[in-house]
């Protein structure tokens, strides 16, 4: 990701850092009224990777009404899970410069939210042994310009427990995740109505697993995961994807670009499903799913597969396989109790596929103006 110039608040905190490092006395009240640097003498972080969780909590205590904590260039080690108080922001200098990672021997979660937080311009590095890097436990926080990597578990997990303690209505922008033992992003129960813009996930076990409804994902790229790129599970109804690129997932032998089970009303609008080990997109007991305006090609089985799923729409897509030998068996396959599919305005030439054209069950499907 491109580096972002620091805003006035961050620049002010950097000036405090330089003043402190030069040995000049700092006005304590002025620091708290602006961003509070972790190198402030009342906090005293060394940022050398040792466990400084207690010092981070001390910084939060200096902001009882909320405010901004600034992590200057360096490595903040955590030996216990730290929860941001409500209305507190945590801001770094830039990706790669300001790093949060587990202290030696620590394998638990790193940072959790408390609601109405803002976290930006930071790298979370799990050293391959950490628990979840960032746990979103409350509603209405904002996250931007984050790189999360090498988690021993998941990179980001939404953990809501009840309607009044939900992890909903959060916004994530410009998030880069790679090389996690578990899943890149997990959205559990009470994690509904979250929005994602510009999310890049690679080489995790699963890219995303969503189990709560009405999330919106725009510009999502998931690649090279050992299992499925994206999983939708029961209660993830009404999830909307706009401009997705799900490619080369299933490096462990099986895995689809998108794998949905027992969810209703999924929409995938625009993008590309390419070279996934199994299907481009599969829907199992997923009525009223919609796939529109995608290139779907060279997947290991079907482009789109539906099982026990009815009232689905596949409109305006290109299905093909230019490889030698061809990989993608058929453009569309339905099975089980599937019926009443609307399939129109697609290019899906039988000769472009390993085993030929579409294969549908059900007596009430509607096909119109496809190029077959």
C-alpha positions as a Markdown table, in Angstrom:
| # | Residue | x | y | z |
|---|---|---|---|---|
| 1 | Unk | 0.0 | 0.0 | 0.0 |
| 2 | Unk | 1.1 | 3.6 | -0.6 |
| 3 | Unk | 2.4 | 5.4 | 2.4 |
| 4 | Unk | 0.1 | 8.2 | 3.7 |
| 5 | Unk | 1.4 | 11.5 | 4.8 |
| 6 | Unk | 0.7 | 12.1 | 8.6 |
| 7 | Unk | -2.1 | 14.5 | 9.4 |
| 8 | Unk | -1.7 | 17.5 | 11.7 |
| 9 | Unk | -2.4 | 15.4 | 14.9 |
| 10 | Unk | 0.3 | 12.8 | 14.1 |
| 11 | Unk | 2.7 | 15.5 | 13.1 |
| 12 | Unk | 2.2 | 17.2 | 16.4 |
| 13 | Unk | 2.9 | 14.0 | 18.3 |
| 14 | Unk | 6.1 | 13.4 | 16.2 |
| 15 | Unk | 7.2 | 16.9 | 17.2 |
| 16 | Unk | 6.7 | 15.9 | 20.9 |
| 17 | Unk | 8.8 | 12.7 | 20.3 |
| 18 | Unk | 11.7 | 14.8 | 18.9 |
| 19 | Unk | 11.5 | 17.2 | 21.7 |
| 20 | Unk | 11.5 | 14.5 | 24.3 |
| 21 | Unk | 14.3 | 12.6 | 22.7 |
| 22 | Unk | 16.3 | 15.8 | 22.7 |
| 23 | Unk | 16.0 | 16.1 | 26.4 |
| 24 | Unk | 13.7 | 19.1 | 26.5 |
| 25 | Unk | 11.0 | 19.3 | 29.1 |
| 26 | Unk | 7.5 | 18.7 | 27.7 |
| 27 | Unk | 4.3 | 20.4 | 28.7 |
| 28 | Unk | 2.2 | 17.5 | 30.0 |
| 29 | Unk | -1.2 | 19.2 | 29.6 |
| 30 | Unk | -0.5 | 20.1 | 26.0 |
| 31 | Unk | 0.4 | 16.5 | 25.1 |
| 32 | Unk | -2.9 | 15.1 | 26.6 |
| 33 | Unk | -4.9 | 17.7 | 24.8 |
| 34 | Unk | -3.4 | 16.5 | 21.5 |
| 35 | Unk | -2.2 | 13.0 | 20.5 |
| 36 | Unk | -0.5 | 11.3 | 23.5 |
| 37 | Unk | 2.7 | 9.7 | 22.3 |
| 38 | Unk | 3.8 | 6.4 | 23.8 |
| 39 | Unk | 7.2 | 7.9 | 24.3 |
| 40 | Unk | 5.7 | 10.6 | 26.5 |
| 41 | Unk | 7.6 | 10.5 | 29.8 |
| 42 | Unk | 4.4 | 9.7 | 31.7 |
| 43 | Unk | 4.0 | 6.6 | 29.6 |
| 44 | Unk | 7.7 | 5.7 | 28.9 |
| 45 | Unk | 7.4 | 3.0 | 26.2 |
| 46 | Unk | 10.7 | 1.8 | 24.9 |
| 47 | Unk | 9.1 | 0.3 | 21.8 |
| 48 | Unk | 11.7 | -2.4 | 21.6 |
| 49 | Unk | 9.3 | -5.4 | 21.4 |
| 50 | Unk | 9.3 | -6.1 | 25.2 |
| 51 | Unk | 6.0 | -6.4 | 27.0 |
| 52 | Unk | 4.6 | -2.9 | 27.4 |
| 53 | Unk | 0.9 | -3.7 | 27.8 |
| 54 | Unk | 0.8 | -2.0 | 31.2 |
| 55 | Unk | 2.3 | 1.2 | 29.8 |
| 56 | Unk | -0.3 | 1.2 | 27.0 |
| 57 | Unk | -3.0 | 0.9 | 29.6 |
| 58 | Unk | -1.4 | 3.7 | 31.5 |
| 59 | Unk | -1.6 | 5.9 | 28.4 |
| 60 | Unk | -5.4 | 5.1 | 28.2 |
| 61 | Unk | -5.8 | 6.2 | 31.8 |
| 62 | Unk | -4.5 | 9.6 | 30.9 |
| 63 | Unk | -7.4 | 10.1 | 28.5 |
| 64 | Unk | -10.5 | 9.5 | 30.7 |
| 65 | Unk | -12.8 | 11.3 | 28.3 |
| 66 | Unk | -11.3 | 9.8 | 25.1 |
| 67 | Unk | -8.5 | 11.0 | 22.8 |
| 68 | Unk | -5.7 | 9.8 | 20.6 |
| 69 | Unk | -2.7 | 7.6 | 21.5 |
| 70 | Unk | 0.1 | 7.8 | 19.0 |
| 71 | Unk | 2.5 | 4.9 | 18.4 |
| 72 | Unk | 5.7 | 6.4 | 16.9 |
| 73 | Unk | 8.1 | 4.2 | 14.8 |
| 74 | Unk | 9.0 | 1.2 | 16.8 |
| 75 | Unk | 7.7 | -2.1 | 18.0 |
| 76 | Unk | 5.1 | -2.3 | 20.8 |
| 77 | Unk | 5.2 | -5.7 | 22.4 |
| 78 | Unk | 2.1 | -7.0 | 24.3 |
| 79 | Unk | 2.2 | -9.8 | 26.8 |
| 80 | Unk | -1.6 | -9.6 | 27.5 |
| 81 | Unk | -4.7 | -8.6 | 25.7 |
| 82 | Unk | -5.3 | -4.8 | 25.7 |
| 83 | Unk | -8.7 | -3.3 | 25.3 |
| 84 | Unk | -9.2 | 0.2 | 24.0 |
| 85 | Unk | -11.6 | 2.3 | 26.2 |
| 86 | Unk | -14.5 | 3.8 | 24.4 |
| 87 | Unk | -13.8 | 6.9 | 22.3 |
| 88 | Unk | -10.0 | 6.3 | 22.3 |
| 89 | Unk | -8.0 | 6.2 | 19.0 |
| 90 | Unk | -4.8 | 4.3 | 18.3 |
| 91 | Unk | -2.7 | 5.8 | 15.5 |
| 92 | Unk | 0.7 | 4.8 | 14.1 |
| 93 | Unk | 3.2 | 6.7 | 12.0 |
| 94 | Unk | 2.9 | 4.5 | 8.9 |
| 95 | Unk | 2.6 | 0.9 | 7.8 |
| 96 | Unk | 5.8 | -1.0 | 8.6 |
| 97 | Unk | 7.1 | 1.7 | 10.9 |
| 98 | Unk | 4.7 | 1.4 | 13.8 |
| 99 | Unk | 4.3 | -2.3 | 14.7 |
| 100 | Unk | 2.3 | -4.2 | 17.4 |
| 101 | Unk | 3.4 | -7.8 | 18.1 |
| 102 | Unk | 3.3 | -10.4 | 20.9 |
| 103 | Unk | 6.1 | -10.1 | 23.5 |
| 104 | Unk | 8.3 | -13.2 | 23.8 |
| 105 | Unk | 6.3 | -16.3 | 24.8 |
| 106 | Unk | 2.8 | -14.7 | 24.6 |
| 107 | Unk | 0.3 | -16.6 | 22.5 |
| 108 | Unk | -3.0 | -14.8 | 23.4 |
| 109 | Unk | -5.1 | -12.0 | 21.7 |
| 110 | Unk | -3.4 | -8.7 | 21.2 |
| 111 | Unk | -5.8 | -5.7 | 20.8 |
| 112 | Unk | -9.6 | -5.4 | 21.4 |
| 113 | Unk | -12.0 | -2.6 | 20.8 |
| 114 | Unk | -14.3 | -0.9 | 23.3 |
| 115 | Unk | -16.6 | 1.0 | 20.9 |
| 116 | Unk | -16.3 | 4.2 | 19.0 |
| 117 | Unk | -12.6 | 3.6 | 18.4 |
| 118 | Unk | -10.4 | 4.5 | 15.5 |
| 119 | Unk | -7.3 | 2.4 | 14.7 |
| 120 | Unk | -5.1 | 3.4 | 11.7 |
| 121 | Unk | -1.6 | 3.4 | 10.1 |
| 122 | Unk | -0.3 | 0.3 | 12.0 |
| 123 | Unk | 1.1 | -3.1 | 11.3 |
| 124 | Unk | 0.1 | -6.1 | 13.5 |
| 125 | Unk | 2.6 | -9.0 | 13.3 |
| 126 | Unk | 1.7 | -12.2 | 15.1 |
| 127 | Unk | 5.1 | -13.9 | 14.8 |
| 128 | Unk | 3.2 | -17.1 | 13.8 |
| 129 | Unk | 2.3 | -17.8 | 17.4 |
| 130 | Unk | -0.1 | -15.1 | 18.6 |
| 131 | Unk | -3.8 | -15.4 | 19.1 |
| 132 | Unk | -6.2 | -13.1 | 17.2 |
| 133 | Unk | -4.4 | -9.8 | 16.3 |
| 134 | Unk | -7.4 | -7.5 | 16.4 |
| 135 | Unk | -10.7 | -8.4 | 18.1 |
| 136 | Unk | -13.6 | -6.1 | 17.4 |
| 137 | Unk | -16.0 | -6.5 | 20.3 |
| 138 | Unk | -18.2 | -3.4 | 20.0 |
| 139 | Unk | -20.0 | -1.3 | 17.5 |
| 140 | Unk | -19.2 | 1.8 | 15.4 |
| 141 | Unk | -15.5 | 1.9 | 15.2 |
| 142 | Unk | -13.3 | 2.8 | 12.2 |
| 143 | Unk | -10.2 | 1.0 | 10.9 |
| 144 | Unk | -7.9 | 2.1 | 8.1 |
| 145 | Unk | -4.5 | 1.6 | 6.6 |
| 146 | Unk | -3.7 | -1.6 | 8.6 |
| 147 | Unk | -1.5 | -4.5 | 7.7 |
| 148 | Unk | -2.0 | -7.7 | 9.7 |
| 149 | Unk | 0.2 | -10.7 | 9.2 |
| 150 | Unk | 1.6 | -14.0 | 10.6 |
| 151 | Unk | -1.2 | -14.6 | 13.1 |
| 152 | Unk | -1.1 | -17.9 | 14.9 |
| 153 | Unk | -4.9 | -17.7 | 14.8 |
| 154 | Unk | -7.1 | -15.2 | 12.9 |
| 155 | Unk | -6.1 | -11.7 | 11.9 |
| 156 | Unk | -9.4 | -10.0 | 12.7 |
| 157 | Unk | -12.3 | -11.4 | 14.5 |
| 158 | Unk | -15.7 | -9.8 | 15.2 |
| 159 | Unk | -17.0 | -11.0 | 18.5 |
| 160 | Unk | -20.5 | -9.8 | 19.5 |
| 161 | Unk | -22.3 | -11.4 | 22.4 |
| 162 | Unk | -25.8 | -9.9 | 22.5 |
| 163 | Unk | -27.8 | -7.1 | 20.8 |
| 164 | Unk | -26.5 | -4.5 | 23.3 |
| 165 | Unk | -22.9 | -5.8 | 23.0 |
| 166 | Unk | -22.8 | -6.3 | 19.3 |
| 167 | Unk | -19.9 | -5.9 | 16.9 |
| 168 | Unk | -21.9 | -4.2 | 14.2 |
| 169 | Unk | -21.7 | -1.1 | 12.1 |
| 170 | Unk | -18.0 | -0.9 | 12.0 |
| 171 | Unk | -16.1 | 0.4 | 8.9 |
| 172 | Unk | -12.8 | -1.0 | 7.6 |
| 173 | Unk | -10.9 | 0.7 | 4.8 |
| 174 | Unk | -7.6 | -0.3 | 3.1 |
| 175 | Unk | -6.9 | -3.5 | 5.1 |
| 176 | Unk | -4.1 | -5.9 | 4.0 |
| 177 | Unk | -3.9 | -9.4 | 5.6 |
| 178 | Unk | -1.6 | -12.3 | 4.8 |
| 179 | Unk | 0.0 | -15.5 | 6.0 |
| 180 | Unk | -2.3 | -16.4 | 9.0 |
| 181 | Unk | -2.6 | -19.9 | 10.4 |
| 182 | Unk | -6.4 | -19.4 | 10.8 |
| 183 | Unk | -8.8 | -17.2 | 8.9 |
| 184 | Unk | -8.1 | -13.7 | 7.7 |
| 185 | Unk | -11.3 | -12.1 | 8.9 |
| 186 | Unk | -14.0 | -13.9 | 11.0 |
| 187 | Unk | -17.4 | -12.3 | 11.5 |
| 188 | Unk | -19.3 | -14.2 | 14.1 |
| 189 | Unk | -22.8 | -13.7 | 15.6 |
| 190 | Unk | -23.9 | -10.2 | 16.3 |
| 191 | Unk | -21.4 | -8.9 | 13.7 |
| 192 | Unk | -24.0 | -7.6 | 11.2 |
| 193 | Unk | -24.0 | -4.5 | 9.0 |
| 194 | Unk | -20.2 | -4.1 | 8.8 |
| 195 | Unk | -18.7 | -2.4 | 5.8 |
| 196 | Unk | -15.4 | -3.1 | 4.0 |
| 197 | Unk | -13.7 | -1.1 | 1.3 |
| 198 | Unk | -10.4 | -2.2 | -0.3 |
| 199 | Unk | -9.7 | -5.5 | 1.5 |
| 200 | Unk | -6.8 | -7.7 | 0.4 |
| 201 | Unk | -6.3 | -11.2 | 1.9 |
| 202 | Unk | -3.8 | -13.8 | 0.9 |
| 203 | Unk | -2.4 | -17.1 | 1.9 |
| 204 | Unk | -4.5 | -17.8 | 5.1 |
| 205 | Unk | -6.3 | -21.0 | 5.8 |
| 206 | Unk | -9.6 | -19.3 | 4.8 |
| 207 | Unk | -9.8 | -15.7 | 3.6 |
| 208 | Unk | -13.1 | -14.7 | 5.2 |
| 209 | Unk | -15.8 | -16.5 | 7.2 |
| 210 | Unk | -19.0 | -14.5 | 7.6 |
| 211 | Unk | -21.7 | -15.8 | 10.0 |
| 212 | Unk | -23.7 | -12.6 | 10.4 |
| 213 | Unk | -25.9 | -10.8 | 8.0 |
| 214 | Unk | -26.1 | -7.7 | 5.8 |
| 215 | Unk | -22.4 | -7.0 | 5.5 |
| 216 | Unk | -21.2 | -5.0 | 2.5 |
| 217 | Unk | -17.8 | -5.7 | 0.9 |
| 218 | Unk | -16.5 | -3.6 | -2.0 |
| 219 | Unk | -13.2 | -4.2 | -3.8 |
| 220 | Unk | -12.4 | -7.5 | -2.1 |
| 221 | Unk | -9.3 | -9.5 | -3.3 |
| 222 | Unk | -8.8 | -13.0 | -1.7 |
| 223 | Unk | -6.1 | -15.2 | -3.2 |
| 224 | Unk | -3.9 | -18.3 | -2.4 |
| 225 | Unk | -5.8 | -19.5 | 0.7 |
| 226 | Unk | -5.4 | -23.2 | 1.6 |
| 227 | Unk | -9.2 | -23.7 | 1.8 |
| 228 | Unk | -12.1 | -21.5 | 0.6 |
| 229 | Unk | -11.5 | -17.8 | -0.3 |
| 230 | Unk | -14.8 | -16.7 | 1.3 |
| 231 | Unk | -17.2 | -18.7 | 3.4 |
| 232 | Unk | -20.8 | -17.6 | 4.2 |
| 233 | Unk | -22.4 | -19.6 | 6.9 |
| 234 | Unk | -25.9 | -19.7 | 8.5 |
| 235 | Unk | -27.2 | -16.2 | 9.5 |
| 236 | Unk | -25.0 | -14.4 | 6.9 |
| 237 | Unk | -28.1 | -13.5 | 5.0 |
| 238 | Unk | -28.1 | -10.5 | 2.6 |
| 239 | Unk | -24.4 | -10.2 | 2.2 |
| 240 | Unk | -23.4 | -8.0 | -0.8 |
| 241 | Unk | -20.1 | -8.2 | -2.7 |
| 242 | Unk | -19.2 | -5.5 | -5.2 |
| 243 | Unk | -16.1 | -5.9 | -7.4 |
| 244 | Unk | -14.5 | -9.1 | -6.1 |
| 245 | Unk | -11.5 | -11.0 | -7.2 |
| 246 | Unk | -11.3 | -14.5 | -5.7 |
| 247 | Unk | -8.4 | -16.4 | -7.2 |
| 248 | Unk | -6.2 | -19.5 | -6.7 |
| 249 | Unk | -7.9 | -20.5 | -3.5 |
| 250 | Unk | -7.8 | -24.1 | -2.5 |
| 251 | Unk | -4.0 | -24.6 | -2.5 |
| 252 | Unk | -4.5 | -27.4 | 0.0 |
| 253 | Unk | -6.3 | -29.4 | -2.7 |
| 254 | Unk | -10.0 | -28.3 | -2.3 |
| 255 | Unk | -11.6 | -24.9 | -2.0 |
| 256 | Unk | -13.9 | -22.5 | -3.9 |
| 257 | Unk | -13.6 | -18.8 | -4.4 |
| 258 | Unk | -16.9 | -18.4 | -2.5 |
| 259 | Unk | -18.6 | -21.2 | -0.6 |
| 260 | Unk | -22.0 | -20.4 | 0.9 |
| 261 | Unk | -24.1 | -22.7 | 3.1 |
| 262 | Unk | -27.7 | -22.0 | 4.4 |
| 263 | Unk | -27.8 | -18.3 | 3.7 |
| 264 | Unk | -30.3 | -16.3 | 1.7 |
| 265 | Unk | -30.0 | -13.4 | -0.6 |
| 266 | Unk | -26.3 | -13.3 | -1.4 |
| 267 | Unk | -25.3 | -10.9 | -4.2 |
| 268 | Unk | -22.0 | -10.9 | -6.1 |
| 269 | Unk | -21.9 | -8.0 | -8.5 |
| 270 | Unk | -18.8 | -7.5 | -10.8 |
| 271 | Unk | -15.4 | -9.0 | -10.6 |
| 272 | Unk | -13.5 | -12.3 | -11.3 |
| 273 | Unk | -13.5 | -15.9 | -10.1 |
| 274 | Unk | -10.4 | -17.5 | -11.4 |
| 275 | Unk | -8.4 | -20.7 | -10.9 |
| 276 | Unk | -9.9 | -21.8 | -7.6 |
| 277 | Unk | -9.4 | -25.5 | -6.9 |
| 278 | Unk | -13.0 | -26.4 | -6.8 |
| 279 | Unk | -15.8 | -24.0 | -7.9 |
| 280 | Unk | -15.8 | -20.3 | -8.7 |
| 281 | Unk | -18.8 | -19.9 | -6.4 |
| 282 | Unk | -20.9 | -22.7 | -4.7 |
| 283 | Unk | -24.3 | -22.3 | -3.0 |
| 284 | Unk | -25.7 | -25.0 | -0.8 |
| 285 | Unk | -29.2 | -24.4 | 0.5 |
| 286 | Unk | -28.9 | -20.8 | -0.5 |
| 287 | Unk | -32.1 | -19.5 | -2.1 |
| 288 | Unk | -32.3 | -16.1 | -3.9 |
| 289 | Unk | -28.6 | -15.9 | -4.6 |
| 290 | Unk | -27.4 | -13.6 | -7.4 |
| 291 | Unk | -24.2 | -13.7 | -9.6 |
| 292 | Unk | -24.0 | -10.8 | -12.0 |
| 293 | Unk | -21.3 | -9.3 | -14.3 |
| 294 | Unk | -18.3 | -11.6 | -13.5 |
| 295 | Unk | -15.6 | -13.3 | -15.5 |
| 296 | Unk | -15.7 | -16.9 | -14.2 |
| 297 | Unk | -13.0 | -19.1 | -15.7 |
| 298 | Unk | -10.5 | -21.9 | -15.2 |
| 299 | Unk | -11.9 | -23.1 | -11.9 |
| 300 | Unk | -11.3 | -26.7 | -11.1 |
| 301 | Unk | -14.9 | -27.9 | -11.2 |
| 302 | Unk | -17.9 | -25.7 | -12.0 |
| 303 | Unk | -18.0 | -21.9 | -12.5 |
| 304 | Unk | -21.2 | -21.7 | -10.4 |
| 305 | Unk | -22.6 | -24.6 | -8.5 |
| 306 | Unk | -26.0 | -24.7 | -6.8 |
| 307 | Unk | -27.3 | -27.5 | -4.5 |
| 308 | Unk | -30.8 | -27.4 | -3.0 |
| 309 | Unk | -31.0 | -23.7 | -3.9 |
| 310 | Unk | -33.9 | -22.1 | -5.8 |
| 311 | Unk | -34.9 | -18.7 | -7.1 |
| 312 | Unk | -31.3 | -17.8 | -8.0 |
| 313 | Unk | -30.1 | -15.5 | -10.8 |
| 314 | Unk | -27.0 | -15.8 | -13.0 |
| 315 | Unk | -27.0 | -12.9 | -15.3 |
| 316 | Unk | -24.5 | -11.2 | -17.6 |
| 317 | Unk | -21.4 | -13.3 | -16.9 |
| 318 | Unk | -18.6 | -14.7 | -19.0 |
| 319 | Unk | -17.8 | -18.4 | -18.4 |
| 320 | Unk | -14.7 | -19.8 | -20.2 |
| 321 | Unk | -11.5 | -21.7 | -20.0 |
| 322 | Unk | -8.5 | -20.8 | -22.1 |
| 323 | Unk | -6.1 | -23.2 | -20.5 |
| 324 | Unk | -4.6 | -26.3 | -22.1 |
| 325 | Unk | -5.7 | -28.7 | -20.9 |
| 326 | Unk | -9.0 | -27.2 | -19.7 |
| 327 | Unk | -9.9 | -27.2 | -16.0 |
| 328 | Unk | -13.4 | -25.8 | -15.6 |
| 329 | Unk | -15.8 | -28.6 | -16.1 |
| 330 | Unk | -19.1 | -26.7 | -16.8 |
| 331 | Unk | -20.2 | -23.1 | -16.5 |
| 332 | Unk | -23.2 | -23.8 | -14.3 |
| 333 | Unk | -24.3 | -27.0 | -12.4 |
| 334 | Unk | -27.4 | -27.4 | -10.2 |
| 335 | Unk | -28.4 | -30.4 | -8.2 |
| 336 | Unk | -30.6 | -31.7 | -5.5 |
| 337 | Unk | -33.9 | -29.8 | -5.1 |
| 338 | Unk | -32.6 | -26.7 | -7.0 |
| 339 | Unk | -35.2 | -25.1 | -9.3 |
| 340 | Unk | -36.4 | -21.8 | -10.7 |
| 341 | Unk | -33.1 | -20.4 | -11.7 |
| 342 | Unk | -33.0 | -17.4 | -14.0 |
| 343 | Unk | -30.0 | -17.7 | -16.3 |
| 344 | Unk | -29.8 | -15.0 | -18.9 |
| 345 | Unk | -27.3 | -12.9 | -21.0 |
| 346 | Unk | -24.3 | -15.1 | -20.2 |
| 347 | Unk | -21.5 | -16.2 | -22.5 |
| 348 | Unk | -21.0 | -19.9 | -21.7 |
| 349 | Unk | -19.9 | -21.8 | -24.8 |
| 350 | Unk | -19.9 | -25.6 | -24.3 |
| 351 | Unk | -16.7 | -25.9 | -26.2 |
| 352 | Unk | -14.9 | -23.6 | -23.7 |
| 353 | Unk | -15.4 | -26.2 | -20.9 |
| 354 | Unk | -13.9 | -29.5 | -20.1 |
| 355 | Unk | -17.2 | -31.5 | -19.9 |
| 356 | Unk | -19.4 | -29.2 | -21.9 |
| 357 | Unk | -22.3 | -26.8 | -21.2 |
| 358 | Unk | -24.6 | -26.2 | -18.3 |
| 359 | Unk | -26.2 | -29.1 | -16.3 |
| 360 | Unk | -29.4 | -28.1 | -14.5 |
| 361 | Unk | -32.1 | -29.9 | -12.5 |
| 362 | Unk | -35.6 | -28.6 | -12.0 |
| 363 | Unk | -38.5 | -28.1 | -14.5 |
| 364 | Unk | -39.1 | -24.4 | -13.9 |
| 365 | Unk | -35.8 | -22.8 | -14.8 |
| 366 | Unk | -35.9 | -19.8 | -17.2 |
| 367 | Unk | -33.0 | -19.4 | -19.7 |
| 368 | Unk | -32.9 | -16.5 | -22.1 |
| 369 | Unk | -30.5 | -14.8 | -24.6 |
| 370 | Unk | -27.4 | -16.8 | -23.5 |
| 371 | Unk | -24.6 | -17.5 | -25.9 |
| 372 | Unk | -24.1 | -21.2 | -25.7 |
